[in-house]
Amino acid sequence: MKFVSYEYSKGPSFGAVIGEDIIDLSDAGSSLRAVLATGPLGNLQAVAAQREPIAPLNKVVLLQVVPDAARVICVGKNYRDHAKEMGGEAPIQPNLFMRTPQSLVGHRQSIVCPNASSQYDYEGELAVVIGRGGRRISTERALSHVAGYTCFLDGSVRDFQKHSFTAGKNFDSSGACGPWLVPAAEVSDPQNLTLTTRLNGKVVQHAKTSEMIHAVSSIISYISTFTHLEPGDVIATGTPSGVGAARTPPIWLNPGDQVEVEIEDIGILANTVIREPSI
């Protein structure tokens, strides 16, 4: 069973995916984030299993997994080969930056190529959604704080990144998160997953999450040393090598391009690039 935030006839909602159907769970709370704060996803699974579908999966609009996330925390250069291809050293501690929820869309929603740049790049990543909050979490306990996992596209505007990292990572609708949240109990080992990014059907990134410099548990523990993690916080764990900026010649995303981020045991996040509308 997987969990989604979606939009249907009555507006934004959240629920479960069973087979190819949507089970609405909006009466359990105001959002998936709100429900995560009340307890484990197992409670929702029991409720969903007793309900009838409200719509086929292909008839709803899937939103980013946690549309109202208070924080989207990202890890830079967390794969040694990616750090090398970008001309930097592997970081001793996790190299963190933030994305706004407004910079992200959901599965099969359009990602926007900004008019202000011609250097729009892809980064496929594994993302973690926090279920149980906490501060000063040990690495040994860290995975028990995870609600589940999803796919993440860290769309990056490289020329803006050079003078303002925050700007380069936060153009509206430049990234994506989805298609759904897979409960942590259904992912046996987040450090043993295959991650593949495809551009127009061609593989451009392919790696195992075991290649991360800082494991998921270490990232969670590190972040919790300086801030109290909250249910619904999203942590993107970094991208492997193969990004467009590091290629010769560089490969940039253009309107009409199709980007897919596939992670073993989780699914495929697919998005189409469109040009930013003129004002």
Secondary structure, DSSP 8 states (H G I E B T S, - for coil): -EEEEEEETTEEEEEEEETTEEEE-GGG-SSHHHHHTTS-HHHHHHHHTTS--SEEGGGSEE--SSTT-S-EEEEES-BHHHHHHTT----SS-EEEEE-GGGEE-TTS-EEE-TT-S-EE--EEEEEEE-S-BSS--HHHHGGGEEEEEEEE--EEHHHHHH-HHHHT--TT-EEEEEEEEEGGG-S-TTS-EEEEEETTEEEEEEEGGGBSS-HHHHHHHHTTTS-B-TT-EEE----S--GGGSSS-----TT-EEEEEETTTEEEEEEEEE----
